[in-house]
């Protein structure tokens, strides 16, 4: 609707005035100026993205460190805590000269060379800073996006995405208690009977809670198949009663427990019924 009163002369944008002025000498002279302006406005934050990728690669690269063994340590626990690629076997190979011939025997004070894949605190901070640099290169666009999510369907869609985020997987402590609890949850999924008390009692009798325990003196050892791990399972039994979804390493605590309990269930009805060598 037209406004009332005096009509003011429309203002001319300074940029347009400049273009018109240049046009007196030939309109083609304005094209390089406009093209250069558009090119500058469209430049993506390539440096920031490269910085983010470099930071992520640095986090994934294993870093060597020296770890001093403390009482209660095992190669399995150290390898898992420090995310050693190749697990305890690789950790043992890297330190065989210091550990000796028995990977189950390490003493407090022993220094191990550990190749960890865990990130340092500075690595995480560096990645965040790089991402922040990329975000701030287009502050107006970010503000527009934020304003858009506050209205109508966009806000509802944002809520749907938040609702769809999966719940974090259940975690267990890296100790005997955690190994037994994780094994019990896996056993429940496969219908394998057993209780915490029954598993714990047999573990303490068989290995005293050492996941790398090996029996080198009984009849199984004499036959070339020594008993291994928390519940002292020989390789043929472990492979025959291995539970899907667990490691194929007989020294893995959870895999060892579940395979032994699966075997005990077939032969004795449950690990709870085992009160001696089995």
Buried (B, 14 or more C-beta within 10 A) or exposed (E): EEEEEEEEEEEEEEEEEEBEEBEEEEEEEBEEEEEEEEEEEEEEBEEBBEBBEEBBEBBEEBBEEEBEBEEEBBBBBBBBBBBBEEBBBBBBEBBEEEBEEEBBEBEEEBEBEBBBEBBEEEBEEBBEEBBEBBEEEEEEEEEEEEEEEEEEEEEEEEEEEEEEEEEEEEEBEBEBEBBBBBBBEBBEEBEBBBEEEBBBBBBEBBBEBBBBBBBEEEEBBEEEBBBBBBBBBBBEBBEEBBBEEBBEBBBBBBBBBBBBBBBBBEEEEBBBBBEEEB
